[in-house]
Amino acid sequence: MLLNHRKSLYDTGLAPNPFHGKCTLAVCTPNHVRANLKQDDYIIGVAGVRLRQKLNLPSDSWRLIYAMKVDEIKELDAYYNAADYKLKIPKLNGSKIDMCGDNFYKLSNGKLAHTGESTDHDWPEVNEQDCKGNRVFIGEPMFYFGSSAREIPSNTGWGSKLIRQLNRRSVNVTYILGGRCSDPWETGDFEAFKEFLNESKIDGEPKPIDFDHWNSEPENKSSCAG
């Protein structure tokens, strides 16, 4: 098992996409740096400076936006064509949940291309990066907190280690357990982390912090590549 984190600038419902029963990371994700993830590994997202400000949190407060156990990994074209994930294909004139779908790449003339079904289609550098990674991480169970971001408990072994790691290197991908790490977790830390997730799980519809992003006019939307 290994655990990696990314420092989130945005939480719009796009990356991760916590809707329709599964958490998916298809864009703006660790696939860009070819993270060595496999089934049963965990990915977490923590609030960066911007999200902490939006939640009116102090600058030294570390909050967990989501955690997902990797249940399946698909390539982008297979994800697009899978019957189980058709609801993840965005609808530009739909509800917020419809609009934030992350399933919009498929093979065209033998090359991955954006289908144009998302408002982020006009960001060629982001599209190129997504297609270069060509992996979709699918999580079940998922632990998505969004607007109710959970404080990482500094009084626990795993929490104090994670906070130290975040303070040292809080961007890109960091392997916590089973990989490159200066403050490695023990098995007990990982079990306590999973217990924390189960106790903190939120029932009901996911509420991303930046869900109002999807109320904007298309020309005013910014890329969610955070």
C-alpha positions, -999 to +999 in steps of 0.1 A: +000+000+000+011+036-006-006+069+000-001+100-021-014+134-018-020+165-039-024+201-027-058+212-040-063+247-054-099+241-066-127+218-056-153+221-083-165+185-085-143+180-116-112+165-100-121+145-081-156+139-094-175+124-064-209+119-081-229+089-094-217+065-067-179+065-074-151+089-070-131+094-102-099+111-111-096+115-148-082+150-153-059+173-134-047+144-114-015+125-104-016+107-137+002+136-151+034+127-133+028+089-138+023+082-101+030+045-095-005+038-082-022+004-083-054-012-071-061-008-033-037+022-030-052+054-016-051+090-030-059+119-008-064+156-016-057+184+010-068+220+009-042+244-004-039+281+005-068+292-017-093+267-003-083+274+033-090+311+027-123+303+011-133+281+042-120+309+065-094+286+080-060+297+095-030+293+072-016+265+093-048+244+092-046+212+071-079+199+059-087+167+040-109+173+010-112+136-001-096+102+002-103+074-023-092+038-024-082+029-060-106+002-070-100+003-108-077+020-133-088+026-169-074+044-199-094+075-211-110+059-241-121+028-222-135+051-195-155+071-222-169+040-238-178+021-205-215+018-200-210+022-162-196+057-166-219+073-192-233+096-164-198+110-160-199+125-195-206+162-190-237+180-203-230+216-209-266+227-204-274+203-175-273+206-138-241+214-119-236+177-114-241+171-151-217+199-161-188+188-139-185+153-154-149+143-160-154+119-189-146+138-221-116+122-239-118+094-265-098+081-294-103+099-327-084+087-357-062+067-334-053+097-312-068+108-278-088+140-282-112+161-262-148+155-272-158+192-266-184+181-241-167+201-212-161+238-208-124+231-203-120+220-239-102+253-248-071+246-226-048+227-250-019+225-226-042+209-200-058+186-225-023+175-237-013+167-201-044+147-194-040+126-226-003+120-219-012+105-185-041+085-200-052+070-168-085+073-148-084+063-111-118+050-100-124+048-062-148+028-041-152+032-013-147+070-015-145+095+014-154+129+000-157+158+024-157+189+001-172+219+020-171+199+052-133+193+048-120+173+078-092+186+099-062+162+099-057+154+136-023+165+147-026+144+179-024+111+161+006+093+148-004+093+111-018+128+113+013+144+128+035+125+102+013+137+073+013+173+085+051+173+087+052+158+052+028+184+039+048+213+055+080+200+039+066+192+004+030+202-002+028+201-040+028+175-067+029+138-055+043+125-023+044+089-014+037+084+023+036+046+028+055+022+007+074+048-013+097+078-011+092+093+023+114+108+050+088+101+077+074+067+068+041+054+081+039+022+101+011-004+095-007+009+126-007+044+112-024+033+080-050+013+099-057+043+122-060+065+091-086+042+076-105+041+109-106+079+108-120+079+073-148+055+082-157+075+113-157+108+093-176+096+063-204+120+052-238+107+040-258+127+014-250+146-018-214+157-021-209+195-018-177+207-035-163+240-021-162+256-056-194+242-069-205+278-078-179+276-106-206+259-128-229+289-125-205+311-145-210+319-182-187+297-203-164+326-213-158+335-177-149+300-165-113+293-155-095+260-159-099+237-129-064+223-134-055+229-098 
